[in-house]
C-alpha cells in the first residue's frame, strides 16, 4: 500500500522549477558532494522505512519503527568523524547511512535490511535484533529501552580522556567525542536526566567530558505530545551544557550548527546539547494507527516539514540537481532498496536455541575455561595471616589494581573514605585519583560509567553501596550490560565487576535499604555471572575469578558481598577466630561449589550468611548423631549444578538453606535444578519470609534463623 508521504514527496518535487540563476550561496561553504552524500543517505533511510513496511506486509520483515522525518540526522553524521563513537536513537537511520559513507567496505542499506528480516548474515547482531550498529563504523549497537544508552554514552565520553591519561589502548582516538542521539520523549526519562546531569557534574569539576547529546525532537512520544518549547526550556539555559538548536528542514543549517556543536565538544572537552527539530512521518511504527490520536490535518500538516523536501529544494535552488534528477535519484534508490529487500528476505534466520544463544554460551565457556586455567596455575604464596572478609576483598582489589593498569575502582564513598565499611580503604592513596575515585550518588550513572569504560578498553570495578540501591539502576545491567555481546555477536564487550554490599543480619544498623535480600532481578539475566562469597579466602579468590572472566570473555560479573560477614572473626564462640582465613592467592573456577565436611546423613546447600549459620547447625547436629555436609554454592549464576547433584546424591537428603525470600529466592532454582537433574531423594528448604526487613531486632522475626535450620534438618533426618 502506498504511503501518503511518498506520494506527497514526488508530487511536490515534480512541481518544483529549477531557477534560471542558481544561488550557490545557499550551500553556505559546503561542497556539492557533501550535500549529495547527505541526500543519498536521507533517500536510503526513507526507502528503508518504506521497504520495512513492504516486508512486513509480506510476512517477511519484523521491524517497522522508522526514521522518516528524522533524516536530517544524516547531516549530523556528516559533521562528525567516523572515529567518534556513536550510540544511536532508533530513528537515526540517516545518521547510520551517512556514517557508512565515511568508511569503505560496508553497505549500510543492505545491513539494515538484513536486520529487518533477522537474517543471520546481518553483520552486527547476526539476526538477533534490528539495531543500528557496526564495529568498523564505531556505532555501538543499542536496543530500544527508553534512554538506557545515555549513561553508557556518558561513560564512553569520560573514558576517552581517562584511557589516554592512563596509557590504555582505547578503540577511540584521544581527540574523539562520543555522540548520543535520543528523542524528545526519552529526554524526560530519569535515565536521560540522570546521565545529562552526571555529564554536567563531571565537567563542572574540570574533568573532560567530550559528549555531544543530540535530541531529535519530533514533538511526540508514540501518542503522547511533548509540550511545545519544553526541550528548549529545559536545556537551553543550563550552565555547563552548551546548547545548540537547528531546524532539521534546513540541511545547510544542520551541517553548520552540527559542526559548531561538535567542535565545541571536541575542543572544549565539555558536553554539548544539539536540539534538532524533526518531524515524525508515518506514525510511530507500522502497527501504529496514528489517526486515533492525531487529526488528519495534523498528520498531513507535517508533510511540508519533510527533511527530504528541505534538502531537495536546496539542491534545486543551488543548481546542484534539477527536479527531475531529484526524482530520478529518489526512484533509483527505491529500486535498489526493494531489490535488496527481495534478496535478503530469502536468507536463512537463526534456526535453533543453540544458534540464538551462541554468544552467551561461548562467553560463559571462555570464562569458565579461563578461571579453570588460572586456578591450576595459582601462584605459590607464602603463608599469610588469617584475615577477615573485608580485608580479603581489599587485598584482592589492591592486587588487581597493582597488576592491571587499566583497572578502575569507583562508586559512592569508595575513595577518600575507603567505603562505608572500609573495604576500599587505602586504594586511592596507593593508586591515585585517576584510578580510584568517588562518584555522584546516582547508580545509573555509576553503572553507565562502567559500561562506557568497559567498551573503551578498561576494566571497571564499580561499587553499588547497598543491594537495595541497585534496583534503581538494574536496567543498566539487564538492558545494556548483559545484552551487548548478544546483540553485537561478541564484536563489542563491556567487561566489568560490579561489587554490591548486600544481604541481611547487620547488627545495630538496619532497615530495608541497608539489609536487602532480593537478588531476583539479577539472578536470571542471561550472560551475567553472579558471585556470592562467604569466607575470606573464597572472597579474594572469587574476586580474582570475576576479573579473569571479565578480561578473558568480556563478561559482566556481579559480586555480592555479605555485609554482616565483612568483619566477622568468630564462627562457633567468641574469640575462636574460626571465620578468618588466609588468602592463598588462588582463583576459583566459575560455577564450582565448596563443600565442608563429609557427613553421609544430610546435605545442606547454602550460600552467603547461610554458610556460617549452617556450619553452626551442623556442629549441633553432629552432637545429635547426624553427620552433615555443608555445600557453599558460591556461584548463583551459573549455578554449580554438577556439584549440587553430586553432593545431594551422596546423602540422599537435601536441605536448602536460603537467606533470601521464599518467593523468588535462590532456593526455588536450587530445588528445580535437583528435580531437573533427576534427584529422587528427600528435599526441603528453609528461607526468609516474604517481607521487607524492618529496623532493629524485629528483622530477626522475618530473616532465616539458625533455629529454623536446625529444626528442619532434624525433621528431615528423623522423619525419614
C-alpha positions as CSV (number, residue, x, y, z in Angstrom):
1,X,0.0,0.0,0.0
2,X,1.4,3.4,-1.0
3,X,2.3,5.8,1.8
4,X,0.9,9.3,1.6
5,X,4.3,10.9,2.4
6,X,5.8,9.0,-0.5
7,X,3.2,10.4,-2.9
8,X,3.5,13.9,-1.4
9,X,7.2,14.0,-1.9
10,X,7.1,13.0,-5.6
11,X,4.3,15.4,-6.3
12,X,5.9,18.3,-4.5
13,X,9.3,17.8,-6.1
14,X,7.7,17.3,-9.5
15,X,6.1,20.8,-9.1
16,X,9.4,22.5,-8.4
17,X,11.0,24.7,-11.0
18,X,14.7,25.0,-11.5
19,X,15.9,28.6,-11.1
20,X,17.4,30.5,-14.0
21,X,20.3,31.6,-11.9
22,X,21.3,29.0,-9.2
23,X,22.1,30.5,-5.8
24,X,25.3,28.8,-4.8
25,X,25.4,30.9,-1.6
26,X,22.7,28.6,-0.3
27,X,25.4,25.9,0.1
28,X,27.0,28.1,2.8
29,X,30.5,27.0,2.0
30,X,29.8,23.3,2.0
31,X,30.6,21.3,-1.2
32,X,28.1,20.0,-3.7
33,X,29.4,16.5,-2.8
34,X,28.6,16.9,0.8
35,X,25.0,17.7,0.1
36,X,24.7,14.9,-2.4
37,X,26.1,12.5,0.1
38,X,23.7,13.7,2.8
39,X,20.8,13.5,0.4
40,X,21.8,10.0,-0.7
41,X,21.8,8.9,3.0
42,X,18.4,10.5,3.5
43,X,16.9,8.8,0.5
44,X,18.3,5.4,1.6
45,X,16.8,5.9,5.1
46,X,13.4,6.8,3.7
47,X,13.2,3.9,1.4
48,X,14.4,1.5,4.1
49,X,11.3,2.6,6.1
50,X,9.1,2.0,3.1
51,X,10.7,-1.4,2.5
52,X,10.3,-2.3,6.1
53,X,6.5,-1.9,5.8
54,X,6.5,-3.7,2.5
55,X,8.4,-6.6,4.0
56,X,6.0,-6.7,7.0
57,X,3.0,-6.8,4.6
58,X,4.6,-9.9,3.0
59,X,5.2,-11.5,6.4
60,X,9.0,-11.3,5.8
61,X,10.0,-8.4,8.0
62,X,9.9,-8.0,11.8
63,X,10.6,-4.3,12.5
64,X,8.8,-1.2,11.3
65,X,9.9,1.6,13.6
66,X,11.3,4.0,11.1
67,X,13.4,7.2,10.8
68,X,11.1,9.1,8.4
69,X,11.1,12.8,9.3
70,X,14.3,12.4,11.2
71,X,16.6,12.1,8.2
72,X,18.2,15.5,9.0
73,X,20.4,13.5,11.4
74,X,22.4,12.4,8.3
75,X,23.9,15.9,8.3
76,X,24.9,15.5,11.9
77,X,26.9,12.4,11.0
78,X,28.5,14.3,8.1
79,X,29.7,16.9,10.6
80,X,31.5,14.3,12.7
81,X,34.4,11.9,12.2
82,X,33.9,8.2,11.7
83,X,36.2,7.5,14.6
84,X,33.8,9.3,17.0
85,X,31.9,6.5,18.9
86,X,28.2,6.8,18.3
87,X,25.2,5.5,20.3
88,X,22.1,6.0,18.2
89,X,18.4,6.5,18.7
90,X,16.3,4.0,16.8
91,X,15.2,6.9,14.4
92,X,18.8,7.7,13.5
93,X,18.8,5.8,10.2
94,X,20.1,8.7,8.2
95,X,23.0,9.1,10.6
96,X,23.9,5.4,10.3
97,X,23.9,5.6,6.5
98,X,25.8,8.8,6.4
99,X,28.4,7.3,8.8
100,X,28.8,4.3,6.5
101,X,29.6,6.7,3.6
102,X,32.7,7.8,5.5
103,X,34.1,4.3,5.9
104,X,34.9,2.0,3.0
105,X,33.8,-1.6,2.9
106,X,30.2,-1.5,4.2
107,X,26.8,-1.5,2.6
108,X,24.6,0.1,5.2
109,X,21.4,-0.3,3.2
110,X,21.9,-4.0,3.0
111,X,22.9,-4.2,6.6
112,X,19.7,-2.6,7.8
113,X,17.6,-4.8,5.5
114,X,19.3,-7.8,6.9
115,X,18.3,-6.7,10.3
116,X,14.7,-6.1,9.3
117,X,14.4,-9.7,8.2
118,X,16.5,-11.1,11.1
119,X,19.0,-12.8,8.7
120,X,22.0,-14.5,10.1
121,X,24.2,-12.6,7.6
122,X,23.4,-9.3,9.4
123,X,26.9,-8.1,10.4
124,X,26.4,-6.8,13.9
125,X,23.8,-8.9,15.7
126,X,23.7,-11.9,13.4
127,X,20.0,-11.9,13.1
128,X,19.2,-11.4,16.8
129,X,17.7,-7.9,16.6
130,X,17.4,-4.9,14.3
131,X,19.9,-2.4,15.6
132,X,22.0,0.4,14.2
133,X,25.5,-0.8,14.9
134,X,28.7,-1.8,13.2
135,X,32.1,-2.3,14.6
136,X,34.1,-0.7,11.8
137,X,31.8,2.3,11.9
138,X,32.3,2.8,15.6
139,X,28.5,2.6,16.1
140,X,27.8,0.7,19.3
141,X,24.5,-1.2,18.9
142,X,21.6,-0.2,21.1
143,X,18.3,-1.8,21.7
144,X,15.2,0.3,22.3
145,X,14.9,0.6,26.1
146,X,14.0,4.2,26.6
147,X,17.1,6.4,27.1
148,X,19.0,3.4,28.6
149,X,22.1,4.2,26.4
150,X,22.7,7.7,27.7
151,X,24.6,6.5,30.8
152,X,26.9,4.4,28.7
153,X,27.4,7.3,26.4
154,X,28.5,9.3,29.5
155,X,30.9,6.5,30.3
156,X,32.3,6.4,26.8
157,X,32.9,10.2,26.7
158,X,34.5,10.1,30.2
159,X,36.8,7.1,29.1
160,X,38.1,8.8,26.0
161,X,40.3,11.1,28.1
162,X,40.8,8.7,31.0
163,X,42.2,5.9,28.8
164,X,44.6,8.3,27.3
165,X,45.7,9.6,30.7
166,X,46.3,6.0,31.9
167,X,48.0,4.9,28.7
168,X,45.3,2.4,28.0
169,X,44.9,1.1,24.4
170,X,41.5,2.6,23.6
171,X,39.5,2.0,20.4
172,X,38.8,5.7,20.2
173,X,41.4,8.5,19.3
174,X,42.3,10.8,22.1
175,X,40.6,13.8,20.4
176,X,37.3,11.8,19.7
177,X,33.9,12.8,21.1
178,X,31.0,10.5,21.9
179,X,27.8,11.2,20.2
180,X,24.4,10.0,21.5
181,X,21.0,10.6,19.9
182,X,17.7,10.2,21.6
183,X,14.1,11.5,21.2
184,X,12.3,14.3,23.0
185,X,10.1,11.9,24.8
186,X,13.1,9.9,26.0
187,X,14.7,13.2,27.3
188,X,12.1,13.1,30.1
189,X,13.1,9.7,31.4
190,X,15.0,9.6,34.6
191,X,17.8,7.7,32.9
192,X,18.4,10.5,30.4
193,X,18.0,13.3,33.1
194,X,20.5,11.5,35.3
195,X,23.0,10.9,32.6
196,X,22.9,14.6,31.4
197,X,23.2,15.8,35.0
198,X,26.2,13.5,35.5
199,X,27.9,14.8,32.4
200,X,27.4,18.4,33.6
201,X,28.5,17.3,37.1
202,X,31.7,15.8,35.7
203,X,32.5,18.8,33.5
204,X,31.8,21.2,36.4
205,X,34.7,19.6,38.3
206,X,37.0,20.3,35.3
207,X,37.1,16.7,34.1
208,X,37.0,16.1,30.3
209,X,33.5,15.2,29.1
210,X,33.5,15.4,25.2
211,X,29.9,14.3,24.8
212,X,27.5,15.5,22.0
213,X,23.9,14.9,23.0
214,X,21.6,15.0,20.0
215,X,17.9,15.4,20.9
216,X,15.8,14.5,17.8
217,X,12.7,16.4,18.8
218,X,9.6,15.5,16.8
219,X,7.2,16.6,19.5
220,X,5.6,13.3,20.3
221,X,6.3,10.0,22.0
222,X,4.1,7.3,20.5
223,X,0.8,9.1,21.1
224,X,1.9,11.5,23.9
225,X,2.8,15.0,22.9
226,X,5.8,16.8,24.3
227,X,4.7,20.3,25.4
228,X,5.8,22.8,22.9
229,X,9.0,24.5,23.9
230,X,9.7,22.0,26.7
231,X,13.1,20.8,25.5
232,X,14.4,24.3,24.9
233,X,13.1,25.5,28.2
234,X,14.7,22.6,30.0
235,X,18.1,22.5,28.3
236,X,18.7,25.9,26.6
237,X,19.9,27.7,29.6
238,X,21.8,25.2,31.6
239,X,25.2,26.4,32.8
240,X,27.8,23.8,31.9
241,X,25.8,22.5,29.0
242,X,26.3,24.3,25.7
243,X,23.0,24.4,23.8
244,X,22.7,24.5,20.0
245,X,19.4,24.5,18.1
246,X,18.6,23.9,14.5
247,X,15.6,23.2,12.2
248,X,16.0,19.9,10.5
249,X,14.3,21.1,7.3
250,X,17.4,23.3,6.6
251,X,20.3,21.0,5.6
252,X,22.8,23.8,5.4
253,X,22.0,25.0,8.8
254,X,22.2,21.4,10.2
255,X,25.6,20.9,8.7
256,X,26.8,24.2,10.1
257,X,25.3,24.0,13.6
258,X,26.2,20.4,14.0
259,X,29.8,21.2,13.1
260,X,29.8,24.0,15.6
261,X,28.4,21.7,18.3
262,X,30.9,19.0,17.5
263,X,33.8,21.5,17.5
264,X,32.8,22.7,20.9
265,X,32.5,19.3,22.5
266,X,35.8,18.2,20.8
267,X,37.9,21.2,21.6
268,X,36.5,22.2,24.9
269,X,36.0,18.6,26.1
270,X,32.7,19.6,27.6
271,X,29.1,18.4,26.9
272,X,27.0,20.0,24.2
273,X,23.3,19.6,23.6
274,X,22.2,19.7,19.9
275,X,18.4,20.3,19.7
276,X,17.4,19.0,16.3
277,X,13.9,19.9,15.3
278,X,12.4,17.0,13.4
279,X,9.0,15.6,12.5
280,X,7.7,12.1,12.8
281,X,6.2,10.8,9.5
282,X,4.3,7.6,9.0
283,X,3.5,7.2,12.7
284,X,5.4,5.5,15.5
285,X,5.6,2.2,13.6
286,X,3.8,0.2,11.1
287,X,1.4,-1.1,13.7
288,X,0.6,2.4,15.0
289,X,-2.9,3.7,14.0
290,X,-2.0,7.4,14.1
291,X,-5.5,8.8,13.3
292,X,-6.6,7.5,16.7
293,X,-4.7,10.4,18.4
294,X,-3.9,12.9,15.7
295,X,-6.3,14.6,13.3
296,X,-5.8,14.2,9.5
297,X,-4.9,17.9,9.3
298,X,-2.2,17.4,11.9
299,X,-0.7,14.4,10.1
300,X,-0.7,16.0,6.6
301,X,0.4,19.3,8.0
302,X,3.8,17.8,8.8
303,X,4.4,16.7,5.3
304,X,5.8,20.1,4.3
305,X,8.4,19.7,7.0
306,X,9.8,16.6,5.5
307,X,13.6,17.0,5.7
308,X,14.0,15.2,2.3
309,X,11.9,18.1,0.8
310,X,14.2,20.6,2.5
311,X,17.3,19.1,1.0
312,X,15.7,18.6,-2.4
313,X,14.6,22.3,-2.5
314,X,18.2,23.4,-1.6
315,X,19.7,21.2,-4.2
316,X,17.4,22.5,-6.9
317,X,17.7,26.2,-5.8
318,X,21.5,25.9,-5.6
319,X,21.7,24.3,-9.1
320,X,23.1,21.0,-7.8
321,X,20.3,18.9,-9.2
322,X,17.2,19.5,-11.3
323,X,13.8,18.4,-10.1
324,X,13.8,15.5,-12.5
325,X,17.2,14.5,-11.3
326,X,16.0,14.5,-7.7
327,X,13.1,12.3,-8.6
328,X,15.4,10.0,-10.6
329,X,17.6,9.6,-7.6
330,X,14.6,9.0,-5.4
331,X,13.2,6.3,-7.6
332,X,16.6,4.7,-8.3
333,X,17.0,4.4,-4.5
334,X,13.6,2.8,-4.2
335,X,14.5,0.2,-6.9
336,X,17.8,-0.6,-5.3
337,X,16.4,-0.9,-1.8
338,X,13.5,-3.1,-2.9
339,X,15.8,-5.3,-5.0
340,X,18.0,-6.0,-1.9
341,X,14.9,-6.5,0.2
342,X,13.6,-9.2,-2.0
343,X,17.0,-10.9,-1.9
344,X,17.6,-10.8,1.8
345,X,14.0,-11.9,2.6
346,X,15.1,-15.4,1.3
347,X,18.1,-15.6,3.5
348,X,18.3,-18.0,6.5
349,X,17.5,-16.9,10.0
350,X,18.6,-18.4,13.3
351,X,17.0,-21.8,13.5
352,X,17.9,-23.3,16.9
353,X,18.2,-22.3,20.5
354,X,21.9,-23.1,20.3
355,X,22.4,-20.7,17.4
356,X,20.5,-17.9,19.2
357,X,22.4,-18.4,22.4
358,X,25.8,-18.9,20.9
359,X,27.3,-15.5,22.0
360,X,26.1,-16.1,25.6
361,X,27.3,-19.7,25.8
362,X,30.6,-19.0,24.1
363,X,31.3,-16.2,26.6
364,X,30.5,-18.4,29.5
365,X,32.6,-21.3,28.2
366,X,35.6,-19.0,27.7
367,X,35.1,-17.6,31.2
368,X,34.9,-21.0,32.8
369,X,38.0,-22.2,30.8
370,X,40.0,-19.1,31.8
371,X,39.2,-19.4,35.5
372,X,39.9,-23.1,35.5
373,X,43.3,-22.5,33.8
374,X,44.1,-19.7,36.3
375,X,43.1,-22.0,39.2
376,X,45.5,-24.6,38.0
377,X,48.2,-22.0,37.6
378,X,47.7,-20.4,41.0
379,X,51.0,-18.9,42.3
380,X,52.8,-20.4,45.3
381,X,52.3,-17.8,48.0
382,X,54.0,-17.7,51.4
383,X,51.6,-18.4,54.3
384,X,49.8,-15.2,55.3
385,X,48.0,-14.3,58.4
386,X,44.3,-15.1,58.6
387,X,42.1,-12.1,57.6
388,X,38.5,-11.0,57.6
389,X,36.3,-11.0,54.5
390,X,36.6,-7.2,54.2
391,X,40.4,-7.4,54.4
392,X,40.4,-10.2,51.8
393,X,38.4,-8.1,49.3
394,X,40.6,-5.1,50.0
395,X,43.7,-7.1,49.4
396,X,42.4,-8.6,46.2
397,X,41.4,-5.2,44.9
398,X,44.9,-3.9,45.8
399,X,46.5,-6.7,43.9
400,X,44.3,-6.3,40.8
401,X,45.0,-2.6,40.7
402,X,48.7,-3.2,41.0
403,X,48.8,-5.8,38.3
404,X,46.5,-4.2,35.8
405,X,47.0,-0.5,34.9
406,X,43.7,-0.3,33.1
407,X,41.6,-1.2,36.1
408,X,39.3,1.5,37.7
409,X,37.6,1.3,41.1
410,X,34.8,3.8,41.7
411,X,31.5,4.5,43.4
412,X,29.9,6.4,46.3
413,X,32.4,6.9,49.1
414,X,34.9,4.4,47.9
415,X,37.9,6.7,47.6
416,X,38.7,9.2,50.3
417,X,36.7,7.4,52.9
418,X,37.5,4.0,51.7
419,X,33.9,2.8,51.7
420,X,31.2,2.7,54.3
421,X,32.7,-0.4,55.7
422,X,36.4,0.3,54.9
423,X,36.6,-2.3,52.2
424,X,38.3,0.1,49.7
425,X,40.4,1.8,52.4
426,X,43.9,2.8,51.2
427,X,43.3,2.2,47.5
428,X,43.2,5.8,46.4
429,X,46.4,6.8,48.2
430,X,48.1,3.8,46.6
431,X,46.9,4.1,43.0
432,X,45.8,7.8,42.6
433,X,42.6,9.7,41.9
434,X,42.6,8.7,38.2
435,X,42.0,5.1,39.0
436,X,40.2,5.1,42.3
437,X,37.6,7.9,42.7
438,X,34.3,8.9,44.2
439,X,31.2,9.4,42.0
440,X,28.0,11.3,42.4
441,X,25.1,9.5,44.1
442,X,23.4,8.0,41.1
443,X,23.6,4.3,40.5
444,X,22.5,4.6,36.8
445,X,25.4,6.9,36.1
446,X,27.8,4.7,38.1
447,X,26.9,1.6,36.0
448,X,26.8,3.6,32.8
449,X,30.3,4.9,33.5
450,X,31.4,1.3,33.9
451,X,29.7,0.2,30.7
452,X,31.4,3.0,28.8
453,X,34.8,2.3,30.4
454,X,34.4,-1.4,29.6
455,X,33.7,-0.9,25.9
456,X,36.5,1.6,25.8
457,X,39.3,-0.8,26.7
458,X,39.3,-0.6,30.5
459,X,38.3,-2.9,33.3
460,X,35.9,-1.1,35.6
461,X,35.1,-2.3,39.2
462,X,32.2,-0.1,40.3
463,X,30.6,-0.4,43.7
464,X,26.9,-0.2,44.4
465,X,26.9,0.8,48.0
466,X,23.9,-1.3,49.0
467,X,21.9,-4.0,47.2
468,X,18.7,-2.1,47.7
469,X,20.2,0.8,45.6
470,X,20.8,-1.5,42.7
471,X,17.1,-1.7,41.8
472,X,17.2,2.0,40.8
473,X,19.5,1.1,38.1
474,X,19.2,-2.6,37.3
475,X,18.4,-2.0,33.7
476,X,21.9,-0.8,33.1
477,X,22.9,-4.4,33.7
478,X,19.8,-6.1,32.3
479,X,19.1,-3.9,29.2
480,X,22.6,-2.6,28.4
481,X,25.5,-4.6,30.0
482,X,24.3,-8.1,29.6
483,X,22.9,-7.6,26.1
484,X,25.9,-6.1,24.4
485,X,27.7,-9.3,23.5
486,X,24.4,-10.9,22.5
487,X,23.3,-8.1,20.1
488,X,26.7,-7.5,18.7
489,X,27.6,-11.1,18.3
490,X,30.5,-10.5,20.7
491,X,32.1,-7.8,18.5
492,X,31.5,-5.4,21.4
493,X,32.1,-6.2,25.0
494,X,31.8,-4.3,28.3
495,X,33.8,-6.3,30.9
496,X,33.0,-5.2,34.4
497,X,32.9,-6.5,38.0
498,X,30.1,-4.9,39.9
499,X,30.7,-5.0,43.7
500,X,27.5,-4.9,45.7
501,X,27.2,-4.9,49.5
502,X,24.1,-6.8,50.4
503,X,22.0,-9.4,52.4
504,X,20.8,-9.0,55.9
505,X,21.9,-9.7,59.5
506,X,23.6,-6.4,60.2
507,X,23.7,-5.6,63.9
508,X,22.9,-2.1,65.0
509,X,22.4,-0.8,61.5
510,X,19.3,-1.9,59.6
511,X,16.1,-1.2,57.8
512,X,15.3,-2.5,54.4
513,X,17.6,-0.1,52.5
514,X,20.7,-1.5,54.3
515,X,19.5,-5.0,54.7
516,X,18.2,-6.3,51.4
517,X,18.0,-9.9,50.4
518,X,16.3,-9.6,47.0
519,X,18.6,-10.7,44.2
520,X,15.9,-12.0,41.8
521,X,16.4,-9.0,39.5
522,X,20.0,-10.1,38.6
523,X,20.0,-13.8,39.1
524,X,18.2,-14.7,35.9
525,X,19.8,-12.2,33.5
526,X,21.4,-14.1,30.6
527,X,25.1,-13.5,30.2
528,X,25.8,-12.3,33.8
529,X,28.0,-14.1,36.4
530,X,26.7,-13.7,40.0
531,X,29.3,-14.5,42.6
532,X,28.4,-14.8,46.3
533,X,31.4,-15.4,48.5
534,X,31.1,-16.2,52.2
535,X,34.6,-17.0,53.6
536,X,37.6,-14.6,53.3
537,X,39.7,-16.9,51.2
538,X,36.9,-17.5,48.8
539,X,36.1,-13.8,48.6
540,X,39.6,-13.0,47.4
541,X,39.8,-15.9,45.0
542,X,36.3,-15.3,43.6
543,X,37.1,-11.6,43.0
544,X,40.1,-12.7,41.0
545,X,37.9,-15.1,39.1
546,X,35.5,-12.4,38.2
547,X,38.4,-10.2,36.9
548,X,39.7,-13.2,34.9
549,X,36.2,-13.8,33.4
550,X,35.7,-10.1,32.6
551,X,39.1,-9.9,30.9
552,X,39.0,-13.2,29.0
553,X,35.4,-13.2,28.0
554,X,34.1,-9.7,28.4
555,X,31.5,-10.8,31.0
556,X,29.5,-8.7,33.3
557,X,30.1,-10.1,36.8
558,X,28.0,-9.2,39.8
559,X,29.9,-9.7,43.1
560,X,27.7,-9.9,46.1
561,X,29.4,-9.2,49.4
562,X,27.6,-10.2,52.7
563,X,27.8,-7.1,54.8
564,X,27.2,-8.9,58.1
565,X,30.3,-11.0,57.4
566,X,32.7,-8.2,56.5
567,X,34.4,-8.0,59.9
568,X,33.3,-11.3,61.3
569,X,36.1,-13.2,63.0
570,X,34.4,-16.0,65.0
571,X,32.3,-18.9,64.0
572,X,31.3,-21.0,67.0
573,X,32.3,-19.0,70.0
574,X,33.7,-15.6,70.9
575,X,37.4,-15.5,70.2
576,X,37.7,-18.7,68.2
577,X,38.7,-16.7,65.0
578,X,37.3,-19.6,63.0
579,X,35.9,-17.4,60.3
580,X,39.2,-15.8,59.5
581,X,41.1,-17.3,56.6
582,X,44.4,-16.7,54.7
583,X,44.4,-15.6,51.1
584,X,46.3,-18.2,49.1
585,X,46.4,-16.0,46.0
586,X,44.4,-18.5,44.0
587,X,41.4,-18.4,41.6
588,X,38.2,-20.3,42.0
589,X,36.7,-21.8,38.8
590,X,33.3,-20.2,38.0
591,X,30.4,-22.5,38.7
592,X,32.1,-24.7,41.3
593,X,30.9,-25.1,44.8
594,X,32.8,-25.7,48.1
595,X,31.9,-28.5,50.5
596,X,32.6,-28.6,54.2
597,X,32.6,-32.0,55.8
598,X,31.8,-35.4,54.5
599,X,28.8,-36.4,56.5
600,X,26.6,-39.1,55.0
601,X,23.2,-38.3,56.6
602,X,22.3,-34.9,55.2
603,X,23.5,-32.4,52.6
604,X,22.9,-28.7,53.3
605,X,23.0,-26.4,50.2
606,X,23.5,-22.8,51.1
607,X,25.4,-19.5,50.4
608,X,26.3,-16.2,51.9
609,X,25.3,-15.8,55.5
610,X,23.7,-19.2,55.3
611,X,27.2,-20.8,55.3
612,X,28.3,-20.0,58.9
613,X,24.7,-20.5,60.1
614,X,24.7,-23.9,58.5
615,X,28.1,-24.8,59.8
616,X,27.0,-24.0,63.3
617,X,23.9,-26.0,62.8
618,X,26.0,-28.9,61.5
619,X,28.0,-28.9,64.7
620,X,24.8,-29.2,66.8
621,X,23.5,-31.9,64.5
622,X,26.7,-33.9,65.0
623,X,26.1,-33.8,68.7
624,X,22.7,-35.4,68.0
625,X,24.3,-38.1,65.9
626,X,23.6,-36.6,62.5
627,X,26.5,-36.4,60.1
628,X,26.1,-33.4,57.8
629,X,28.0,-31.9,54.9
630,X,27.5,-28.2,54.1
631,X,27.9,-27.1,50.5
632,X,28.6,-23.4,49.8
633,X,27.2,-22.8,46.3
634,X,29.4,-19.7,45.9
635,X,28.1,-19.0,42.4
636,X,24.5,-18.2,42.0
637,X,24.9,-17.8,38.2
638,X,25.9,-20.1,36.7
639,X,24.7,-22.4,39.4
640,X,27.1,-25.2,40.3
641,X,24.6,-27.9,39.2
642,X,27.1,-30.7,38.9
643,X,28.4,-30.2,42.5
644,X,24.8,-29.8,43.8
645,X,23.7,-33.2,42.3
646,X,26.9,-35.0,43.3
647,X,26.7,-33.8,47.0
648,X,22.9,-34.4,47.1
649,X,23.2,-37.9,45.7
650,X,25.8,-38.8,48.3
651,X,23.5,-38.4,51.2
652,X,20.1,-38.8,49.6
653,X,18.7,-35.9,51.7
654,X,18.9,-32.2,50.9
655,X,18.1,-29.2,52.9
656,X,18.3,-25.9,51.0
657,X,19.2,-23.0,53.4
658,X,18.3,-19.8,51.7
659,X,18.6,-16.4,53.4
660,X,16.7,-14.7,50.5
661,X,12.9,-14.6,50.4
662,X,10.9,-17.8,50.0
663,X,9.1,-16.4,46.9
664,X,11.6,-15.7,44.1
665,X,14.6,-16.6,46.2
666,X,17.6,-18.8,45.4
667,X,16.1,-22.0,46.9
668,X,13.5,-22.2,44.1
669,X,16.1,-22.6,41.4
670,X,18.2,-24.9,43.5
671,X,15.3,-27.3,44.0
672,X,14.4,-27.0,40.4
673,X,18.0,-28.0,39.5
674,X,17.7,-31.0,41.7
675,X,14.5,-32.1,40.1
676,X,15.7,-31.5,36.6
677,X,18.9,-33.4,37.4
678,X,16.8,-36.5,38.3
679,X,17.4,-36.4,42.1
680,X,14.8,-38.6,43.8
681,X,15.9,-38.2,47.4
682,X,14.3,-36.2,50.2
683,X,14.2,-32.4,49.6
684,X,13.2,-29.5,51.8
685,X,14.0,-25.8,52.2
686,X,14.1,-23.0,54.7
687,X,14.1,-19.3,53.7
688,X,13.4,-15.9,54.9
689,X,9.8,-14.7,54.9
690,X,8.3,-12.8,52.1
691,X,8.7,-9.5,53.8
692,X,10.8,-6.3,53.8
693,X,13.3,-6.2,56.5
694,X,12.3,-3.9,59.4
695,X,14.5,-1.9,61.7
696,X,16.2,-3.3,64.8
697,X,15.6,-6.7,66.3
698,X,12.3,-7.0,64.5
699,X,14.4,-8.1,61.5
700,X,15.1,-11.4,63.2
701,X,11.4,-12.2,63.0
702,X,11.4,-12.4,59.2
703,X,15.0,-13.4,58.4
704,X,16.0,-17.0,58.4
705,X,17.4,-18.2,61.7
706,X,19.7,-21.0,62.8
707,X,17.0,-22.5,64.9
708,X,14.8,-22.9,61.8
709,X,17.7,-24.6,60.0
710,X,18.3,-27.0,62.9
711,X,14.6,-27.8,63.3
712,X,14.2,-28.5,59.6
713,X,17.3,-30.7,59.5
714,X,16.2,-32.8,62.4
715,X,12.8,-33.2,61.0
716,X,14.2,-34.4,57.7
717,X,16.6,-37.0,59.3
718,X,14.2,-38.2,62.0
719,X,11.2,-38.3,59.7
720,X,12.8,-40.5,57.1
